[in-house]
Amino acid sequence: MNNHTCCFIGHRRINDTPQLRERLQQLLLKLVKSGVTDYIFGDHSAFDTLCYEQVTELKKSYPEIKRINFRCNYEDADDYTMQFLVAGYEESVCPKGIEKAGRTRYIMRNQAMICKSDVCIFYYDEKYVPKPKKEGSGSFAKTNLKSGTAIAYKYALQKGKQIYNVK
């Protein structure tokens, strides 16, 4: 395997079990040993947090590992702001145009992560439906019931990426 970059995308809430942690740990070890050194993270999900913890633990034995945060804001951050954005990562990236993309910024961010990666690790449950979000003053106006993870999963398939679903 010549792959060297991996991204993580998953639902906000996951069923965090010892079995999931073991599957993820074994997969990450396999990827590191095959030459994957760069690991891209989004934010706002329990899956991101779990993966970050496991990659950080592996970094103790494999110092060549690089943790990269793909964010949706501060596109033109100055050096002072970057020191806070990079905290806990070796690099922090805001893909061009995402900050002004409104509601689609997370979809665009996930697509940028996928395009930059050779391997994609998902926590994707086909049955998952996001909860409706309240908007405005207590009304249930327009709601978006499409799973961002489902959209990203389909995009990764279209791009021919090597995909692992640890769900």
N, C-alpha and C positions, 0 to 999 in steps of 0.2 A: 504494500500500500504506500503510495507516494503522498498521501494527503497530509497536510500540515495545519489546517485550520478547521475548527469545529465550533458550531453555535448551538445554543440551547433555547428552545421555545416550548412553552407549556402553559397550561391553564393557570389562572390565578390561584385556585384552590386545588390541592392534590390529596390523594390518599397516601400519606407519608407512612410507609410501613418498613419494617426491617428488610423485607424481601425487595422492595423498591430500592432501598439504599444499597443492598448487596448487588443487585443487577447493575445499577449505575456505577458502583465502585469497580466491578469487574470490567465493564465496558470501557470506562475511563482508563484503567490500567492497560488494557489491550491497545487502546488508541495511542497512549503515550509511548508504549513500547514499539508501536509501528511508525512513530515519527510525528505524531500530531503534537504541536507545541503551543499553538495559539488557540485560546478559548474565548469566544465572544459571548457576552451576556447582555440581555436587555435588563428590564427591571419590572417591578410591580407584580411579580408572581412568586408563589411559594416554590415553584419548580426552579426559578432562577436562584433563589436563596439556597436551596438544597444543592444545586450543581456548583454554585460558588464555594460553598463550604467544602465539598468533596475535592474540587480542583485545588483549592488552597491547601488542603491537607496533602495532596499529591505533590504540590510544589516543594514541600519540605524535602522530599526524596529526589525530585526532578526539578532543579532550580531553573532549567531552561524554559519552563512553562511560563507563558505570558498570558495574563488575564486582561481582556479588553472589554470595556464598557461601551455599548452603543446607546447613546442617549437621544432624547427628543427635544432638548433645549440647549440654550447657550451655544448656538452655532458659531458665533464669533467671539468666544470667550477669550479674555486676555490672560496673561500669565498668572495674575493673582487669582482669578476665578478658577483657572485650570488646576491649581494645586488642590482645591477642594473637590473638583470633579474626578480627579485621578486617584484620590485617596482610596486605597485598597485594591487598585488596579495598576498595571504597568502602562496602560494607555486608555484614553477616553475619547470617543469619536462621536460627533454629531453629523450624520450625513447631510450634505447640502440640500436645502429646500424643505427639510422635514419640520423644522421649528414652526413654519408658517402653514403647515398642511392641515391644521385643525384636527377634526376627529379621525382623519385617516393617517395621522402621523405614526401611530403604532404599527399599522399595517405596512406603511412605507419603511419604517425602521426595521421590522422583521424581514422584509424583502431585501433590504440592504445587507442585513446580517447573513441571510441565505446566500446571496450573490457572492459575498466575500469568503464563504466557507466551502470546504470540500465535503465535510461531514456535518449532518444535522441530527442532533439528539432532541427528540420530542417527548413530551408527556401529553399525548393526544388521545382523548376518549371521544369516539364518534357520537356517543349518546349525550355528550355534554351540551347543555344549552345555558348561555349566560343569563343571569337574573336581569329582569328589566331595571333600568336606571330611572330614578326620579329626575324630572327636569322642571325648572321654573319653581313657582311657589306651590309646591305640593301636588302638582298635577302629574299624571303619567302621560305626558305628551309623547312625542316620537320616541320610540325605543329601538335600539339596534340589538336584535337577538342573534346576530351572526357571531360565531366564535372566531376571534382573531387567530387562535391556534389552528382551527380548521382551515382558514384562508391561507395561513402560512404553510401548512402541511401540503395543501394542493399546489401551492406555488413551488415548493421544494421538489415535488414530484415532476412538475412541468419542466423544471430546470435540470432534471436528471441527477440530483444530488444523492449521495449515499445517505440513507435515512435509517435511524434506529428509533423505534418508538418503545420507550421503557414503561409505558402505562401498564 
